[in-house]
Amino acid sequence: MKAGVIGATGYAGAELVRILAGHPEIDGLILSSVSFEGEHFEDVYPNMLERICAPLVKAEEVISAAGIVFAALPHGVGEPYAKACVEKGIPFIDLSADFRFGDDEITFNAWYGKSYQYPELHKNAVYGLPELNRNRIRELAAGGAAIIGNPGCYPTGASLGVFPALAKGLAAASATIIIDSVSGISGGGREPSRSFHYPECADSVTPYKIDSHRHRPEIMRNFAAMTAAAAPEIIFTPHLAPMNRGILSTMYIPLAAPARDHAATIHALYTDFYHAEPFVRVLPLGAIAATNRVRQSNYCDISIHFDHRESTLIVVTAIDNMVKGAAGQAVQNMNIICGFNERAGLEMIPALF
């Protein structure tokens, strides 16, 4: 099958190309980039020499030639391409926020400042967090052309860390869950800005958009989907760290009952919850999740801890923001849609250094 990538020269797009180039079920790539149209992908990313030899064509050529299309575009840009894919009957996997909220245009407009161009497209789009919506993703694909809204990077790590606690009723009623997340600079995209200029971000960790980041409603919606009780309130603070890749999230979850002498039980609960998930690794008690242990992989590592009173569950998750937080998760969704082995193309061992 041939895969198409619209927006192939951004960081997430280039990571898609890297992963798809080694996918056993993909026999060709059709790539598009407005910024570099007419050039060759391997000239923009010389690390792809001798692996990729692909001209950068118009998006319309991608849709006409591909059996599945990925879009790694700015928010509010992808709907016309999604519409064209639906009309052609091929799946469309979008890495922007355009299809993450289903038909909830009010939330999308409030946090992203944009409106839907084609509201009807959003009614059948599925939020593509496999650990939450795998069955719905499969059902959508079985019904014909699929639109998948790939999750945001922060919500991926935060949601996977908290899901078992909510699903099993561990969190206290009316709990406020605190989420502190630290992201690498690649999360800001390839276009330079002052905040991501080397002298501004080197040797410094900086919080930003304190409890007002646009991933906040996505996290809250995911939490609500995992509990029969009222969804917990959250306080979410992202931080920018001087590293290229990775997101480390630390979640503080007030417990309904103290965990005295039950650390092993809660750890076993987490392990059992994710026992069938190919890309979630619950670490042994005493181990601590770290970004360098998931680098360039599609894994989410989870470690379990407690405060000194054992009244608060502290969960740490680590993902690569460019892989499990973006391109890798998109390929995982493709595997589900197309009936491939879910691990296909994603079994790379993390690069420790």
Backbone torsions as a table, in degrees:
resi	resn	phi	psi	omega
1	MET	NA	140.4	176.1
2	LYS	-91.7	136.1	178.8
3	ALA	-112.5	141.7	177.6
4	GLY	-113.6	143.6	176.6
5	VAL	-126.4	116.6	174.1
6	ILE	-96.5	124.1	-172.6
7	GLY	87.9	42.7	-170.5
8	ALA	-75.9	-13.2	-174.2
9	THR	-102.2	-1.2	168.5
10	GLY	-73.9	173.3	-177.5
11	TYR	-61.6	-46.9	-179.5
12	ALA	-67.2	-39.1	177.9
13	GLY	-63.4	-43.6	179.1
14	ALA	-65.3	-35.2	177.5
15	GLU	-68.2	-36.3	173.8
16	LEU	-59.4	-46.1	-179.9
17	VAL	-60.8	-43.7	-179.9
18	ARG	-59.2	-44.7	-177.5
19	ILE	-72.3	-45.4	-177.5
20	LEU	-65.5	-29.4	179.7
21	ALA	-63.3	-24.3	179.1
22	GLY	-106.4	11.3	-176.6
23	HIS	-82.0	129.3	-175.1
24	PRO	-67.0	-18.2	-177.4
25	GLU	-100.7	-1.9	-178.5
26	ILE	-104.6	122.1	-177.0
27	ASP	-111.9	11.1	176.3
28	GLY	-178.2	151.3	-180.0
29	LEU	-124.5	136.6	173.3
30	ILE	-118.9	121.0	-168.2
31	LEU	-121.3	144.4	-179.5
32	SER	-132.0	145.6	174.8
33	SER	-156.9	121.9	177.6
34	VAL	-65.6	-39.7	-175.8
35	SER	-67.1	-30.7	-173.8
36	PHE	-125.9	25.8	-177.8
37	GLU	-55.8	134.4	-178.9
38	GLY	93.7	-16.5	176.2
39	GLU	-91.7	179.8	177.4
40	HIS	-105.6	143.3	-177.8
41	PHE	-58.1	-42.2	-176.4
42	GLU	-68.9	-15.4	173.8
43	ASP	-79.0	-31.1	177.2
44	VAL	-77.7	-38.4	178.5
45	TYR	-123.4	86.5	-175.9
46	PRO	-61.7	-17.0	175.9
47	ASN	-63.5	-15.2	-179.2
48	MET	-91.6	1.4	179.2
49	LEU	-53.0	137.3	179.7
50	GLU	71.0	-1.2	173.4
51	ARG	-112.7	-39.6	-178.9
52	ILE	-124.6	127.9	171.4
53	CYS	-131.7	90.0	-170.8
54	ALA	-139.6	124.7	172.9
55	PRO	-71.8	150.8	178.1
56	LEU	-93.7	111.8	-170.6
57	VAL	-108.4	-178.9	177.1
58	LYS	-72.5	152.6	-178.9
59	ALA	-58.8	-34.8	-179.7
60	GLU	-62.6	-34.4	177.6
61	GLU	-69.4	-34.1	176.6
62	VAL	-61.9	-49.0	-176.6
63	ILE	-65.0	-35.7	-177.7
64	SER	-73.1	-24.4	-172.9
65	ALA	-107.6	-18.0	-172.1
66	ALA	-93.5	154.4	174.0
67	GLY	-92.7	-12.6	174.6
68	ILE	-154.9	143.7	-175.8
69	VAL	-125.1	132.2	171.2
70	PHE	-107.8	142.6	175.6
71	ALA	-122.2	120.3	176.3
72	ALA	-116.1	74.6	-170.2
73	LEU	-123.0	165.6	174.0
74	PRO	-62.0	158.2	178.4
75	HIS	-60.5	140.9	175.4
76	GLY	84.6	10.5	-175.3
77	VAL	-112.3	-24.8	-165.5
78	GLY	-83.9	-13.6	-173.3
79	GLU	-56.9	-44.5	179.2
80	PRO	-59.6	-35.2	179.0
81	TYR	-71.5	-37.7	176.1
82	ALA	-61.8	-43.6	179.7
83	LYS	-60.8	-43.2	-179.8
84	ALA	-64.2	-37.5	178.7
85	CYS	-68.2	-41.9	177.9
86	VAL	-61.3	-42.9	179.6
87	GLU	-64.2	-30.9	178.0
88	LYS	-84.4	-16.7	179.3
89	GLY	84.5	29.8	179.2
90	ILE	-120.7	151.4	-179.4
91	PRO	-67.5	148.7	179.3
92	PHE	-130.7	119.5	179.9
93	ILE	-113.8	117.0	-171.7
94	ASP	-107.5	127.0	-178.6
95	LEU	-91.3	-4.5	175.7
96	SER	-85.4	-174.3	180.0
97	ALA	-87.6	1.8	-169.3
98	ASP	-58.6	-32.9	-175.3
99	PHE	-118.0	18.9	-178.4
100	ARG	-80.9	-18.4	-172.9
101	PHE	-111.3	17.2	-179.8
102	GLY	56.3	-132.9	-179.5
103	ASP	-92.0	14.6	179.4
104	ASP	-83.9	77.0	-178.7
105	GLU	-68.4	-27.5	-178.2
106	ILE	-62.5	-47.1	179.4
107	THR	-65.1	-44.2	179.7
108	PHE	-59.7	-44.4	-179.7
109	ASN	-66.0	-39.8	-176.9
110	ALA	-65.4	-36.0	-173.5
111	TRP	-101.7	-20.6	-178.0
112	TYR	-118.5	-6.6	174.7
113	GLY	68.1	24.7	-178.6
114	LYS	-133.5	157.3	177.8
115	SER	-112.3	161.1	177.8
116	TYR	-75.3	134.0	173.2
117	GLN	-80.9	-37.0	-177.1
118	TYR	-130.2	80.6	-175.3
119	PRO	-55.7	-31.1	-177.2
120	GLU	-64.6	-26.8	179.8
121	LEU	-64.3	-29.8	-171.1
122	HIS	-81.5	-15.5	-176.6
123	LYS	-66.0	-32.0	-176.9
124	ASN	-111.4	5.4	176.7
125	ALA	-72.1	146.4	-179.0
126	VAL	-116.4	136.3	174.9
127	TYR	-71.2	122.2	-167.5
128	GLY	-92.7	49.4	169.6
129	LEU	-95.1	102.4	-172.0
130	PRO	-55.6	-37.6	-177.2
131	GLU	-67.9	-14.2	177.3
132	LEU	-106.1	-41.1	-166.9
133	ASN	-124.2	24.0	-175.6
134	ARG	-53.5	-46.1	-177.5
135	ASN	-65.4	-39.9	178.7
136	ARG	-66.3	-36.8	177.6
137	ILE	-62.2	-44.1	178.9
138	ARG	-63.6	-43.7	-178.8
139	GLU	-63.0	-40.8	179.5
140	LEU	-63.2	-44.1	-179.1
141	ALA	-63.8	-36.9	-179.6
142	ALA	-65.8	-25.3	-178.1
143	GLY	-86.1	-1.0	-179.9
144	GLY	126.8	-146.6	-178.0
145	ALA	-61.1	133.3	-176.0
146	ALA	-113.2	144.2	168.5
147	ILE	-117.2	122.7	-179.7
148	ILE	-115.2	126.2	172.6
149	GLY	-91.8	101.5	-178.6
150	ASN	-64.0	137.2	-176.7
151	PRO	-65.5	160.3	171.3
152	GLY	-72.0	161.7	-176.1
153	CYS	-71.1	-48.2	178.4
154	TYR	-61.1	-46.6	179.6
155	PRO	-61.3	-30.6	179.2
156	THR	-61.8	-54.3	-178.4
157	GLY	-65.7	-42.5	-178.3
158	ALA	-67.2	-43.3	-177.0
159	SER	-65.4	-46.3	-178.2
160	LEU	-64.0	-29.9	178.8
161	GLY	-73.8	-27.3	-173.0
162	VAL	-104.4	-23.2	-175.0
163	PHE	-47.6	-52.1	-176.4
164	PRO	-61.1	-38.7	-179.5
165	ALA	-63.3	-37.5	179.3
166	LEU	-75.7	-44.3	-176.9
167	ALA	-63.2	-32.3	-176.7
168	LYS	-99.7	7.8	174.6
169	GLY	70.6	28.4	-179.5
170	LEU	-77.2	-29.0	-174.7
171	ALA	-74.2	143.4	177.7
172	ALA	-65.4	149.1	175.0
173	ALA	-60.4	141.1	-179.1
174	SER	59.6	27.8	179.5
175	ALA	-70.1	148.4	167.5
176	THR	-109.8	119.6	-179.5
177	ILE	-94.2	125.0	178.6
178	ILE	-94.9	131.6	-179.4
179	ILE	-124.3	115.5	172.7
180	ASP	-109.4	120.2	-177.5
181	SER	-123.6	142.2	179.1
182	VAL	-122.8	125.8	-175.2
183	SER	-120.0	149.0	171.1
184	GLY	-73.2	165.2	-172.1
185	ILE	-71.1	-24.4	-179.8
186	SER	-61.5	-19.6	177.5
187	GLY	-62.4	-18.9	179.4
188	GLY	-84.8	-2.5	178.2
189	GLY	88.9	175.5	-173.8
190	ARG	-82.5	-26.1	-179.5
191	GLU	-69.7	127.2	-175.8
192	PRO	-71.8	149.3	173.0
193	SER	-148.4	167.1	-176.1
194	ARG	-60.7	-41.7	-176.9
195	SER	-60.0	-30.2	-176.2
196	PHE	-104.8	9.6	175.2
197	HIS	-69.3	137.5	-172.0
198	TYR	-51.5	-48.2	-179.0
199	PRO	-64.2	-22.0	-178.8
200	GLU	-80.7	-31.5	-172.1
201	CYS	-114.3	-13.2	178.9
202	ALA	-69.0	145.9	176.4
203	ASP	57.4	32.2	-178.7
204	SER	-154.6	142.5	171.0
205	VAL	-115.5	126.8	-171.4
206	THR	-128.5	123.3	170.7
207	PRO	-73.3	151.9	178.5
208	TYR	-149.7	156.7	-179.9
209	LYS	44.2	54.0	-174.8
210	ILE	-61.5	116.7	-178.4
211	ASP	54.3	24.7	177.4
212	SER	-137.3	15.9	179.3
213	HIS	-70.1	144.5	-175.2
214	ARG	-70.8	-6.7	171.6
215	HIS	-80.7	-7.7	-177.3
216	ARG	-58.8	-49.7	-178.6
217	PRO	-65.9	-28.6	177.4
218	GLU	-67.2	-42.6	177.1
219	ILE	-62.7	-46.1	-178.7
220	MET	-62.8	-40.5	178.5
221	ARG	-63.1	-40.6	179.0
222	ASN	-65.0	-42.0	178.7
223	PHE	-62.1	-41.6	-179.2
224	ALA	-62.5	-33.1	-179.0
225	ALA	-71.7	-15.7	-173.5
226	MET	-102.9	0.9	-178.3
227	THR	-136.1	142.2	175.4
228	ALA	-80.2	-20.0	178.0
229	ALA	-83.5	-178.0	177.1
230	ALA	-63.6	138.4	179.8
231	ALA	-64.4	139.9	-179.8
232	PRO	-71.0	154.4	169.3
233	GLU	-74.4	156.2	177.0
234	ILE	-132.3	154.1	166.5
235	ILE	-122.7	114.8	-172.4
236	PHE	-119.0	119.3	179.1
237	THR	-124.8	111.2	175.0
238	PRO	-85.5	153.0	178.1
239	HIS	-132.1	146.2	173.9
240	LEU	-99.6	127.3	-178.2
241	ALA	-118.4	151.5	-178.5
242	PRO	-78.3	65.1	173.7
243	MET	-139.9	154.0	-177.3
244	ASN	-71.1	-45.0	-170.1
245	ARG	-128.5	160.4	168.4
246	GLY	108.5	150.1	169.7
247	ILE	-134.3	125.9	172.4
248	LEU	-111.1	122.5	179.7
249	SER	-118.8	134.1	176.0
250	THR	-118.3	119.9	-178.3
251	MET	-109.8	133.5	179.4
252	TYR	-111.0	112.9	-172.0
253	ILE	-117.4	106.7	176.2
254	PRO	-60.8	130.7	-175.6
255	LEU	-88.8	148.1	176.6
256	ALA	-66.7	-31.5	177.9
257	ALA	-141.9	143.0	179.9
258	PRO	-55.0	147.3	-175.9
259	ALA	-95.8	22.7	-176.8
260	ARG	-54.5	125.4	178.6
261	ASP	63.8	14.7	-179.2
262	HIS	-121.2	16.9	179.6
263	ALA	-57.8	-43.1	-179.0
264	ALA	-65.2	-34.1	179.8
265	THR	-66.5	-44.7	-179.7
266	ILE	-68.1	-38.7	176.8
267	HIS	-62.0	-42.1	178.4
268	ALA	-64.4	-35.6	177.5
269	LEU	-61.7	-46.0	178.5
270	TYR	-63.2	-43.9	-178.9
271	THR	-61.9	-42.7	180.0
272	ASP	-68.1	-38.7	-178.8
273	PHE	-58.8	-37.5	-175.7
274	TYR	-107.0	16.0	-171.4
275	HIS	-62.4	-27.4	-177.5
276	ALA	-99.8	2.3	-177.5
277	GLU	-86.3	122.7	-174.9
278	PRO	-70.7	-19.9	-173.8
279	PHE	-123.6	16.7	174.0
280	VAL	-115.2	123.0	-179.0
281	ARG	-116.3	113.1	174.1
282	VAL	-86.7	116.7	-173.8
283	LEU	-76.6	157.4	176.8
284	PRO	-60.8	150.3	176.0
285	LEU	-55.1	136.0	-178.3
286	GLY	98.0	-23.1	175.6
287	ALA	-81.5	156.0	-177.9
288	ILE	-126.6	127.5	178.8
289	ALA	-63.2	143.4	-179.5
290	ALA	-147.1	146.3	-174.6
291	THR	-66.5	-31.8	-176.8
292	ASN	-71.6	-9.4	179.5
293	ARG	-94.9	-1.5	175.3
294	VAL	-124.0	6.3	-174.3
295	ARG	-57.0	133.7	179.4
296	GLN	59.2	28.4	177.0
297	SER	-128.6	168.6	179.2
298	ASN	-98.1	15.3	-179.0
299	TYR	-81.3	149.4	162.1
300	CYS	-115.2	116.1	176.3
301	ASP	-91.8	138.6	-179.1
302	ILE	-127.4	130.1	172.5
303	SER	-122.7	146.6	-172.5
304	ILE	-112.4	132.4	-178.1
305	HIS	-145.6	172.3	179.7
306	PHE	-141.2	152.5	173.1
307	ASP	-72.8	173.7	-172.7
308	HIS	-65.1	-24.2	177.8
309	ARG	-90.6	-6.2	-176.2
310	GLU	57.9	30.5	177.1
311	SER	-101.0	-8.8	-179.4
312	THR	-129.0	126.5	173.7
313	LEU	-83.8	127.7	179.0
314	ILE	-112.9	116.9	-178.1
315	VAL	-114.7	130.5	178.0
316	VAL	-114.7	130.0	175.5
317	THR	-122.7	148.8	176.8
318	ALA	-132.6	129.6	173.9
319	ILE	-136.2	161.9	166.0
320	ASP	-87.4	117.7	-175.5
321	ASN	-63.5	-24.4	179.2
322	MET	-85.8	-16.7	-176.6
323	VAL	-110.0	-84.0	177.7
324	LYS	-60.5	-27.5	179.0
325	GLY	-85.6	-0.7	-178.3
326	ALA	-160.6	-94.3	-168.4
327	ALA	-66.5	-42.4	-179.4
328	GLY	-63.2	-42.2	178.8
329	GLN	-65.3	-34.5	176.6
330	ALA	-64.1	-41.4	177.5
331	VAL	-68.2	-37.1	175.2
332	GLN	-58.9	-41.6	176.5
333	ASN	-64.4	-40.5	176.2
334	MET	-59.0	-44.0	-179.8
335	ASN	-59.4	-40.5	179.0
336	ILE	-66.8	-47.3	-178.2
337	ILE	-60.2	-43.0	-172.0
338	CYS	-89.7	-3.0	-180.0
339	GLY	76.9	18.6	175.9
340	PHE	-78.9	166.6	167.8
341	ASN	-56.3	127.5	-174.7
342	GLU	-61.2	-23.1	179.5
343	ARG	-85.5	-8.5	-172.7
344	ALA	-55.9	128.9	178.9
345	GLY	76.0	-0.2	-172.4
346	LEU	-125.5	15.7	-175.3
347	GLU	-93.0	22.1	179.1
348	MET	-65.8	139.7	176.1
349	ILE	-75.6	136.4	179.1
350	PRO	-55.2	142.5	177.9
351	ALA	-90.0	108.0	-172.5
352	LEU	-69.6	-32.0	-177.3
353	PHE	-114.8	NA	NA
